[in-house]
Amino acid sequence: MTCEATRSGSTRPPADGVDGWSSSRSSRRQLTRALDNSGGACWPSWSPEGKLIASVSLTREPSTIQIRNVDGGSPREIAFGPKTWAYYPDFSKDGKLIALSVSPQHHEGEDWDLAIVPADGSAPLRKLTTGPGNDRLPDWKP
């Protein structure tokens, strides 16, 4: 699968078979296996400078967010506790924060909240919404 993404925003195609990802601005480069989808990586989000990719990891339950350097290397995992599922990561425009959706239930209902966490994992998750409802797909606006 090939995906075109600009550094001014993120693109969210399914991550199955992510070989061939490319980024574009003034130049393009081929990225091979930037994500390891053997554990069900999905919902990739590019950092604004194009050096990192955040994605959902389904290697265990509940899901976690992995941040990987696009040039390879081991991913850094951000987990939010034994009962918190994390999905839909989206880098802030300055790349310092990641907005995401979290849920204690996942397959048992539609109770998703919006949250933010530092991209470097230096502070705990902070929920922006609470209560019942389907708060999904965060998107940073100017």
MDAnalysis code that builds the backbone (N, CA, C; Angstrom):
import MDAnalysis as mda
import numpy as np

u = mda.Universe.empty(426, n_residues=142, atom_resindex=np.repeat(np.arange(142), 3), trajectory=True)
u.add_TopologyAttr("name", ["N", "CA", "C"] * 142)
u.add_TopologyAttr("resid", np.arange(1, 143))
u.add_TopologyAttr("resname", ["MET", "THR", "CYS", "GLU", "ALA", "THR", "ARG", "SER", "GLY", "SER", "THR", "ARG", "PRO", "PRO", "ALA", "ASP", "GLY", "VAL", "ASP", "GLY", "TRP", "SER", "SER", "SER", "ARG", "SER", "SER", "ARG", "ARG", "GLN", "LEU", "THR", "ARG", "ALA", "LEU", "ASP", "ASN", "SER", "GLY", "GLY", "ALA", "CYS", "TRP", "PRO", "SER", "TRP", "SER", "PRO", "GLU", "GLY", "LYS", "LEU", "ILE", "ALA", "SER", "VAL", "SER", "LEU", "THR", "ARG", "GLU", "PRO", "SER", "THR", "ILE", "GLN", "ILE", "ARG", "ASN", "VAL", "ASP", "GLY", "GLY", "SER", "PRO", "ARG", "GLU", "ILE", "ALA", "PHE", "GLY", "PRO", "LYS", "THR", "TRP", "ALA", "TYR", "TYR", "PRO", "ASP", "PHE", "SER", "LYS", "ASP", "GLY", "LYS", "LEU", "ILE", "ALA", "LEU", "SER", "VAL", "SER", "PRO", "GLN", "HIS", "HIS", "GLU", "GLY", "GLU", "ASP", "TRP", "ASP", "LEU", "ALA", "ILE", "VAL", "PRO", "ALA", "ASP", "GLY", "SER", "ALA", "PRO", "LEU", "ARG", "LYS", "LEU", "THR", "THR", "GLY", "PRO", "GLY", "ASN", "ASP", "ARG", "LEU", "PRO", "ASP", "TRP", "LYS", "PRO"])
u.atoms.positions = np.array([
    [0.840, -1.165, 0.000],
    [0.000, 0.000, 0.000],
    [0.886, 1.229, 0.000],
    [0.531, 2.210, -0.763],
    [1.266, 3.456, -0.778],
    [0.349, 4.561, -0.305],
    [0.885, 5.430, 0.526],
    [0.105, 6.530, 1.051],
    [0.892, 7.804, 0.875],
    [0.235, 8.845, 0.487],
    [0.870, 10.148, 0.348],
    [0.439, 10.990, 1.533],
    [1.386, 11.555, 2.259],
    [1.064, 12.398, 3.401],
    [1.917, 13.647, 3.357],
    [1.343, 14.759, 3.744],
    [2.114, 15.987, 3.796],
    [2.500, 16.265, 5.241],
    [3.514, 17.056, 5.429],
    [3.952, 17.393, 6.776],
    [3.009, 18.386, 7.448],
    [2.085, 18.941, 6.716],
    [1.150, 19.886, 7.306],
    [-0.068, 19.185, 7.888],
    [-0.163, 17.887, 7.702],
    [-1.309, 17.166, 8.236],
    [-1.053, 15.688, 8.194],
    [-1.939, 14.931, 8.804],
    [-1.748, 13.493, 8.831],
    [-2.748, 12.817, 7.917],
    [-2.382, 11.646, 7.464],
    [-3.242, 10.833, 6.629],
    [-3.512, 9.546, 7.373],
    [-4.701, 9.030, 7.320],
    [-5.072, 7.868, 8.101],
    [-5.640, 6.740, 7.254],
    [-4.840, 6.140, 6.402],
    [-5.355, 4.955, 5.724],
    [-5.192, 3.748, 6.632],
    [-5.806, 2.637, 6.322],
    [-5.543, 1.429, 7.082],
    [-4.077, 1.055, 6.950],
    [-3.505, 0.467, 7.978],
    [-2.073, 0.187, 7.980],
    [-1.732, -1.207, 7.477],
    [-2.694, -1.959, 7.005],
    [-2.368, -3.288, 6.491],
    [-1.448, -3.154, 5.295],
    [-0.296, -3.802, 5.358],
    [0.641, -3.778, 4.256],
    [1.216, -2.407, 4.010],
    [1.793, -1.795, 5.014],
    [2.239, -0.416, 4.899],
    [3.547, -0.252, 4.154],
    [4.051, -1.307, 3.521],
    [5.234, -1.145, 2.683],
    [4.960, -0.049, 1.669],
    [5.934, 0.768, 1.419],
    [5.785, 1.763, 0.388],
    [5.243, 3.091, 0.847],
    [5.163, 3.327, 2.140],
    [4.750, 4.648, 2.606],
    [5.713, 5.679, 2.050],
    [5.203, 6.802, 1.683],
    [6.082, 7.886, 1.266],
    [5.587, 9.190, 1.860],
    [6.499, 10.102, 2.095],
    [6.109, 11.431, 2.545],
    [6.472, 12.398, 1.432],
    [5.754, 13.488, 1.369],
    [6.054, 14.430, 0.302],
    [6.085, 15.842, 0.842],
    [6.916, 16.624, 0.351],
    [6.969, 18.067, 0.484],
    [7.737, 18.517, -0.732],
    [8.985, 18.886, -0.582],
    [9.780, 19.193, -1.765],
    [10.483, 17.948, -2.276],
    [10.599, 16.948, -1.438],
    [11.242, 15.712, -1.879],
    [10.449, 14.528, -1.363],
    [10.639, 13.389, -1.990],
    [9.974, 12.159, -1.567],
    [11.027, 11.145, -1.204],
    [10.664, 10.236, -0.348],
    [11.546, 9.120, -0.053],
    [10.681, 7.904, 0.236],
    [11.240, 6.790, -0.050],
    [10.531, 5.525, 0.151],
    [10.827, 5.023, 1.563],
    [9.803, 4.668, 2.274],
    [9.960, 4.098, 3.601],
    [9.508, 2.653, 3.547],
    [10.338, 1.784, 4.012],
    [10.013, 0.367, 3.977],
    [9.804, -0.150, 5.385],
    [8.627, -0.667, 5.627],
    [8.270, -1.265, 6.910],
    [8.474, -0.303, 8.066],
    [8.074, 0.937, 7.900],
    [8.156, 1.889, 9.002],
    [7.269, 1.439, 10.156],
    [6.185, 0.761, 9.834],
    [5.321, 0.189, 10.852],
    [5.388, -1.320, 10.758],
    [5.364, -1.954, 11.892],
    [5.289, -3.410, 11.919],
    [3.849, -3.770, 12.203],
    [3.122, -4.172, 11.177],
    [1.712, -4.475, 11.389],
    [1.477, -5.940, 11.740],
    [2.528, -6.664, 12.130],
    [2.338, -8.060, 12.520],
    [1.451, -8.162, 13.755],
    [1.422, -7.124, 14.573],
    [0.565, -7.122, 15.751],
    [-0.698, -6.322, 15.548],
    [-1.008, -5.994, 14.320],
    [-2.233, -5.263, 14.041],
    [-2.071, -3.762, 14.137],
    [-0.948, -3.224, 13.694],
    [-0.771, -1.769, 13.702],
    [-1.832, -1.124, 12.827],
    [-2.425, -0.042, 13.313],
    [-3.441, 0.655, 12.546],
    [-3.472, 2.130, 12.933],
    [-4.172, 2.909, 12.154],
    [-4.358, 4.340, 12.349],
    [-3.048, 5.093, 12.497],
    [-2.181, 5.065, 11.500],
    [-0.918, 5.802, 11.599],
    [-1.129, 7.311, 11.514],
    [-0.275, 8.045, 12.208],
    [-0.298, 9.504, 12.176],
    [1.136, 10.005, 12.092],
    [1.430, 10.840, 11.109],
    [2.766, 11.409, 10.940],
    [2.944, 12.600, 11.864],
    [4.147, 12.726, 12.427],
    [4.479, 13.945, 13.163],
    [4.640, 15.077, 12.152],
    [4.473, 16.329, 12.572],
    [4.526, 17.450, 11.623],
    [5.851, 17.552, 10.862],
    [6.956, 17.214, 11.493],
    [8.248, 17.300, 10.808],
    [8.537, 16.069, 9.971],
    [7.668, 15.068, 10.026],
    [7.789, 13.886, 9.192],
    [8.801, 12.863, 9.659],
    [9.237, 12.937, 10.919],
    [10.261, 12.015, 11.416],
    [9.703, 10.876, 12.253],
    [8.477, 11.009, 12.748],
    [7.880, 9.994, 13.613],
    [6.523, 9.577, 13.076],
    [6.149, 8.345, 13.414],
    [4.803, 7.855, 13.133],
    [4.252, 7.297, 14.438],
    [3.065, 7.740, 14.808],
    [2.343, 7.161, 15.938],
    [1.279, 6.247, 15.362],
    [1.096, 5.098, 15.981],
    [0.073, 4.171, 15.507],
    [-0.480, 3.387, 16.683],
    [-1.588, 2.734, 16.443],
    [-2.197, 1.859, 17.438],
    [-1.532, 0.490, 17.328],
    [-1.184, -0.087, 18.463],
    [-0.635, -1.438, 18.484],
    [-1.644, -2.375, 19.140],
    [-1.914, -3.474, 18.455],
    [-2.848, -4.469, 18.970],
    [-2.131, -5.769, 19.329],
    [-0.868, -5.667, 19.736],
    [-0.116, -6.871, 20.078],
    [-0.609, -7.509, 21.365],
    [-1.325, -6.744, 22.169],
    [-1.931, -7.273, 23.399],
    [-3.165, -6.438, 23.710],
    [-3.919, -6.869, 24.695],
    [-5.094, -6.111, 25.110],
    [-4.832, -5.506, 26.477],
    [-5.192, -4.249, 26.689],
    [-5.782, -3.333, 25.725],
    [-4.740, -2.775, 24.761],
    [-5.203, -2.121, 23.711],
    [-4.314, -1.542, 22.709],
    [-3.472, -0.423, 23.326],
    [-2.336, -0.143, 22.692],
    [-1.447, 0.924, 23.133],
    [-1.106, 1.795, 21.929],
    [-0.418, 2.885, 22.181],
    [0.079, 3.740, 21.107],
    [1.578, 3.502, 20.994],
    [2.051, 3.277, 19.785],
    [3.486, 3.131, 19.535],
    [3.958, 4.327, 18.731],
    [5.137, 4.812, 19.083],
    [5.754, 5.898, 18.334],
    [7.064, 5.367, 17.796],
    [7.238, 5.508, 16.503],
    [8.406, 4.937, 15.833],
    [9.062, 5.991, 14.963],
    [10.381, 5.989, 14.957],
    [11.150, 6.809, 14.035],
    [10.950, 6.224, 12.646],
    [10.666, 7.053, 11.650],
    [10.402, 6.527, 10.311],
    [11.625, 5.879, 9.682],
    [12.799, 6.178, 10.198],
    [14.017, 5.559, 9.676],
    [14.280, 4.186, 10.277],
    [13.373, 3.702, 11.107],
    [13.520, 2.367, 11.690],
    [13.759, 2.425, 13.185],
    [14.207, 1.326, 13.713],
    [14.433, 1.240, 15.153],
    [13.226, 0.688, 15.872],
    [13.415, 0.449, 17.135],
    [12.351, -0.108, 17.962],
    [11.333, 0.965, 18.317],
    [10.070, 0.598, 18.351],
    [9.043, 1.577, 18.719],
    [9.082, 1.866, 20.215],
    [8.639, 3.045, 20.565],
    [8.426, 3.415, 21.966],
    [6.930, 3.278, 22.215],
    [6.570, 2.581, 23.251],
    [5.162, 2.307, 23.515],
    [4.652, 3.189, 24.645],
    [3.459, 3.728, 24.448],
    [2.787, 4.482, 25.501],
    [1.530, 3.694, 25.859],
    [1.494, 3.176, 27.078],
    [0.347, 2.413, 27.563],
    [-0.379, 3.252, 28.610],
    [-1.663, 3.013, 28.769],
    [-2.474, 3.851, 29.645],
    [-3.157, 3.072, 30.757],
    [-2.665, 1.914, 31.083],
    [-3.238, 1.131, 32.163],
    [-3.867, -0.154, 31.668],
    [-4.158, -1.043, 32.595],
    [-4.638, -2.376, 32.224],
    [-6.051, -2.419, 31.662],
    [-6.798, -1.314, 31.753],
    [-8.177, -1.336, 31.270],
    [-8.492, -0.189, 30.311],
    [-7.483, 0.442, 29.745],
    [-7.717, 1.583, 28.866],
    [-7.247, 1.274, 27.453],
    [-8.179, 1.206, 26.535],
    [-7.890, 1.023, 25.118],
    [-7.568, 2.383, 24.517],
    [-6.609, 2.438, 23.625],
    [-6.203, 3.688, 22.987],
    [-6.262, 3.537, 21.469],
    [-6.870, 4.511, 20.822],
    [-7.012, 4.499, 19.364],
    [-6.901, 5.910, 18.801],
    [-6.733, 5.996, 17.483],
    [-6.823, 7.217, 16.693],
    [-5.823, 8.308, 17.107],
    [-4.526, 8.001, 17.203],
    [-3.568, 9.044, 17.583],
    [-3.471, 10.125, 16.512],
    [-3.242, 11.352, 16.951],
    [-3.071, 12.472, 16.018],
    [-2.114, 13.479, 16.648],
    [-0.967, 13.707, 15.996],
    [0.025, 14.662, 16.495],
    [-0.520, 16.090, 16.452],
    [-0.164, 16.883, 17.461],
    [-0.460, 18.317, 17.428],
    [0.401, 18.972, 16.355],
    [0.049, 20.169, 15.964],
    [0.766, 20.866, 14.891],
    [2.233, 21.110, 15.232],
    [2.572, 21.243, 16.533],
    [3.976, 21.423, 16.929],
    [4.660, 20.098, 17.254],
    [3.914, 18.985, 17.213],
    [4.481, 17.666, 17.450],
    [4.721, 17.316, 18.907],
    [4.338, 18.188, 19.831],
    [4.607, 17.946, 21.254],
    [3.551, 17.080, 21.930],
    [2.344, 17.081, 21.408],
    [1.249, 16.325, 22.014],
    [0.649, 15.367, 20.994],
    [0.005, 14.341, 21.530],
    [-0.788, 13.430, 20.713],
    [-2.193, 13.420, 21.291],
    [-3.169, 13.724, 20.443],
    [-4.571, 13.569, 20.828],
    [-4.976, 12.151, 20.440],
    [-5.862, 11.551, 21.215],
    [-6.300, 10.193, 20.947],
    [-7.650, 9.942, 21.579],
    [-8.236, 8.825, 21.263],
    [-9.474, 8.390, 21.896],
    [-9.161, 7.210, 22.793],
    [-9.775, 7.206, 23.981],
    [-9.554, 6.123, 24.947],
    [-10.893, 5.584, 25.427],
    [-10.897, 4.302, 25.766],
    [-12.120, 3.663, 26.244],
    [-11.781, 2.530, 27.200],
    [-12.566, 2.374, 28.261],
    [-12.354, 1.219, 29.134],
    [-13.050, -0.033, 28.613],
    [-13.868, 0.098, 27.574],
    [-14.714, -1.008, 27.154],
    [-14.365, -1.601, 25.803],
    [-14.026, -0.837, 24.856],
    [-13.701, -1.229, 23.491],
    [-14.826, -2.040, 22.846],
    [-14.877, -3.325, 23.035],
    [-15.856, -4.171, 22.347],
    [-17.201, -4.234, 23.058],
    [-17.326, -3.583, 24.200],
    [-18.539, -3.724, 24.993],
    [-19.468, -2.515, 24.918],
    [-19.184, -1.582, 24.068],
    [-20.055, -0.418, 23.973],
    [-19.346, 0.752, 23.337],
    [-20.027, 1.847, 23.280],
    [-19.489, 3.047, 22.651],
    [-19.271, 4.112, 23.716],
    [-18.240, 3.959, 24.511],
    [-17.901, 4.917, 25.550],
    [-16.456, 5.365, 25.341],
    [-16.248, 6.261, 24.389],
    [-14.918, 6.751, 24.049],
    [-14.777, 8.195, 24.501],
    [-13.607, 8.521, 25.048],
    [-13.301, 9.883, 25.465],
    [-12.090, 10.392, 24.701],
    [-12.028, 11.707, 24.495],
    [-10.851, 12.331, 23.897],
    [-9.845, 12.623, 24.994],
    [-8.562, 12.473, 24.656],
    [-7.498, 12.693, 25.623],
    [-6.265, 13.221, 24.899],
    [-5.315, 13.739, 25.664],
    [-4.017, 14.134, 25.125],
    [-2.921, 13.553, 26.000],
    [-1.769, 13.370, 25.410],
    [-0.595, 12.873, 26.116],
    [0.627, 13.484, 25.428],
    [1.683, 13.831, 26.194],
    [2.899, 14.314, 25.530],
    [3.447, 13.249, 24.592],
    [3.913, 13.660, 23.428],
    [4.434, 12.717, 22.436],
    [5.648, 11.960, 22.961],
    [6.357, 12.551, 23.911],
    [7.527, 11.860, 24.474],
    [7.156, 10.962, 25.646],
    [5.875, 10.897, 26.000],
    [5.415, 10.031, 27.081],
    [5.811, 10.504, 28.467],
    [6.196, 11.772, 28.595],
    [6.738, 12.281, 29.855],
    [5.696, 12.599, 30.920],
    [4.432, 12.565, 30.585],
    [3.374, 12.848, 31.547],
    [2.207, 11.912, 31.284],
    [1.351, 11.725, 32.293],
    [0.215, 10.820, 32.099],
    [-0.834, 11.383, 31.147],
    [-1.661, 10.500, 30.697],
    [-2.798, 10.822, 29.855],
    [-3.699, 11.822, 30.570],
    [-4.228, 12.788, 29.832],
    [-5.190, 13.740, 30.389],
    [-6.446, 13.704, 29.540],
    [-7.558, 13.292, 30.144],
    [-8.828, 13.231, 29.421],
    [-9.383, 14.629, 29.217],
    [-9.907, 14.859, 28.014],
    [-10.546, 16.128, 27.681],
    [-12.062, 16.027, 27.760],
    [-12.585, 14.816, 27.574],
    [-14.019, 14.572, 27.702],
    [-14.207, 13.368, 28.612],
    [-15.360, 13.286, 29.244],
    [-15.683, 12.135, 30.096],
    [-17.165, 11.830, 29.951],
    [-17.534, 10.677, 30.447],
    [-18.935, 10.305, 30.421],
    [-19.284, 9.471, 29.214],
    [-20.529, 9.008, 29.160],
    [-20.946, 8.175, 28.043],
    [-20.956, 8.978, 26.743],
    [-20.651, 8.290, 25.693],
    [-20.657, 8.933, 24.382],
    [-19.554, 8.376, 23.510],
    [-19.544, 8.797, 22.278],
    [-18.629, 8.259, 21.287],
    [-17.713, 9.381, 20.787],
    [-16.774, 9.813, 21.633],
    [-15.838, 10.874, 21.285],
    [-14.616, 10.241, 20.629],
    [-14.633, 10.188, 19.313],
    [-13.563, 9.534, 18.558],
    [-12.968, 10.488, 17.535],
    [-11.892, 10.023, 16.928],
    [-11.240, 10.690, 15.799],
    [-10.835, 12.135, 16.094],
    [-9.925, 12.327, 17.037],
    [-9.461, 13.694, 17.311],
    [-8.754, 14.289, 16.085],
    [-8.866, 15.585, 15.952],
    [-8.233, 16.295, 14.846],
    [-7.885, 17.701, 15.335],
    [-6.614, 18.047, 15.268],
    [-6.159, 19.370, 15.712],
    [-6.573, 20.407, 14.697],
    [-7.121, 21.488, 15.152],
    [-7.504, 22.597, 14.288],
    [-6.613, 23.789, 14.627],
    [-6.395, 24.679, 13.661],
    [-5.545, 25.842, 13.940],
    [-6.063, 26.706, 15.068],
])
